[in-house]
């Protein structure tokens, strides 16, 4: 590709940052991909990420075509003393895919995936989206646990832990990771696995993007689908207190093939729902059974058979449909701010507080969600990987979503109320991929594993080049 960089245009823009335009032009010439600067006609489009609240302006964006480009970009940022951010899917709520006045390594063109069906293994590049991985693996009736939005980046999801519909049966995305190909701060490509750089491999399973640029992942696969029993059971919000108590009492005892999330939201115009309910606040109990659909009917009956639902759309669907059914609700271009907390149990007092918060969500896109986790996730010791939250049974994640910047204060105030309510009875931990703040909650995210992560950081990134994240400072 022809680089979009024009050295003469860059000279004034970079002069006060001690970047030599000739050095930048030489860097651009070494890339097979593109180097995008602030004068490029598509700069605004290239720098856009999923969360519209993130408005950072990097000096340069290296849209990499392969590992060689990544090595060049890491080396250039290190040698020039530039802030460095890494963009996989660009989906991080806190905006770690971008930095101000620095270099972004953009992996969005590195999305290849391949499957060894006989060995039940998959390999994907660092820019792959969850939908890319699911499409390839489902061609063989296989899957690895992932998130629940198909345009999520595989890299960020995995490095933070990763949980979704399959996790109670098969564990976190990170628990199914077999190896990572990583470009280090020294510009070296290494492979981390249980046998190679095992300390780094431990840290990459939950420690986020602190240790390098992950350019490739190898996963263990499991038989899943091609159809799963999946869908929501919907109730008016005035039944939420009773529905949530049943959910709390019943859901943790479901077989591991089953998962359920309770979501208090303003429902969009769903085709199976009576139009008089469109735009009203409701509680949705979304359910998935990853075994044989006929077995799932009995397994999910304690949830589906409760109360007086206004609609039930649980049915056999392709797994890829289940993985993408919420994509539009979490679409690109909205402003997003979340908070989250982990719980081992949920008291009546907490549940009532969540219902009250859900009754005054600031926008129709905002919600209060309760994720059921546990199962195989909690069969792993808390120090076996960097992800420490092996006692959580529920993850609470109120989320504000809106489009008008004029609503910022109202939405952030509601999230502040949510955070206060969550703090009262949670176990003190939080999921790193749900942290909207750029910094400051690292100890909540990494728990007792922080000190060990800091030691690994000192070995692989002693100068903290990779610091645009929930940062672990080198010990």
Secondary structure, DSSP 8 states (H G I E B T S, - for coil): ------HHHHHHHHGGGT--HHHHHHHHHH-SSEEEETTSTTHHHHH--S-TT-----SEEEE-SSHHHHHHHHHHHHHHT--EEEESSS--TT-TT--SSSEEEE-TT---EEEETTTTEEEEETT-BHHHHHHHHHTTTEE----S-TTSBHHHHHHH----TTHHHH--TGGGEEEEEEE-TTS-EEEEESSSSHHHHHHHTTSTTSS-EEEEEEEE-EE--SEEEEEEEEEEGGGHHHHHHHHHHHHTTS-TTEEEEEEEEE----TTS-GGGTTSEEEEEEEEE-S-HHHHHHHHHHHHTSS--SEE--EEEEHHHHHHTTTTTT-TTSEEEE--EEES---HHHHHHHHHHHTT-SSTT-EEEEEE--GGGGGS-TTTSS---TT-SEEEEEEEEES-GGGHHHHHHHHHHHHHHHHTTS-S---GGG--SSSS-HHHHHGGGHHHHHHHHHHH-TT----SSS-----
